[in-house]
Amino acid sequence: MKKFFLIFIPIILILTYIFYQNNLLHHPKYTNDDFGIQTYKSINDQDHDGIDDQSDIVQNVRKYIETKPQYKNKYYQGGYPTDHYGVCSDVVAFGLLNTGYDLQILVDQDIRENPQSYQVEHPDKNIDFRRVKNLNVYFKRHALSLTLDIYDLDKWQGGDIVIFKKHIGIVSNYRNKKGITFVIPFLGRLPSFLICKSGVPNPFFTLKNSQNVSLPFRLICADHSPSQHSFSLYFLLNFL
């Protein structure tokens, strides 16, 4: 029995460490106030609901995530999913749509006006705005590059948009114990045991390094029309 425990306990400790490092165990959540970071507030309120755009994105993304959409790559005649399915880009699309920015219209317009930038052979407004590669191009064209340094803590704020090489998400308003922001992902591909009853993943994902980054950004539109808005954007990081 003693020999069993001598073998079993180290295995448990190793597995616990691996699970924690890979965000498979709950992480304590901290806010900007815990690190003396001033929360970024947009000066714009695109949908005139009394909530600034940056805060609105976070709230709307959480509302979308609470519906617990399941992953399925489908085509929708109206563009936006109308059932309980979706993909990672829908987290951003619905977050922005309910904040007053229709990516379907914005991306389609940009593709048709600048086809050489997208290399889309047959533009289709019902699907183009849900493809990460197109969003990558779109936000590069309509964003300001910011920091790649995840330890430049005050530059990372809830509501920022993060694009990886093949994935996209929204930066959470929560941070880990080092002050590094979590990322709110599409939950449909997460194992059910990682999702709390509230629809929130037990850790979110933590940014780690910049090896697989494509980009992230922040809405900074003020007096721009929806078709002329700009984003401030980072070239973003890998996440677990």
Sequence and secondary structure as in RCSB ss.txt:
>XXXX:A:sequence
MKKFFLIFIPIILILTYIFYQNNLLHHPKYTNDDFGIQTYKSINDQDHDGIDDQSDIVQNVRKYIETKPQYKNKY
YQGGYPTDHYGVCSDVVAFGLLNTGYDLQILVDQDIRENPQSYQVEHPDKNIDFRRVKNLNVYFKRHALSLTLDI
YDLDKWQGGDIVIFKKHIGIVSNYRNKKGITFVIPFLGRLPSFLICKSGVPNPFFTLKNSQNVSLPFRLICADHS
PSQHSFSLYFLLNFL
>XXXX:A:secstr
 HHHHHHHHHHHHHHHHHHHHTT S    B GGGGT      S  TT SSS HHHHHHHHHHHHHHT  EE    
 TTSS  SSEE HHHHHHHHHHTTT  HHHHHHHHHHH HHHH  SS  TTTGGG HHHHHHHHHHTEEE    T
T GGG  TT EEEESS EEEEEEEE TTS EEEE  GGGS GGGB TTS BSS EEEEESTTEEEEEEE  SS  
GGG  EEE    EE 
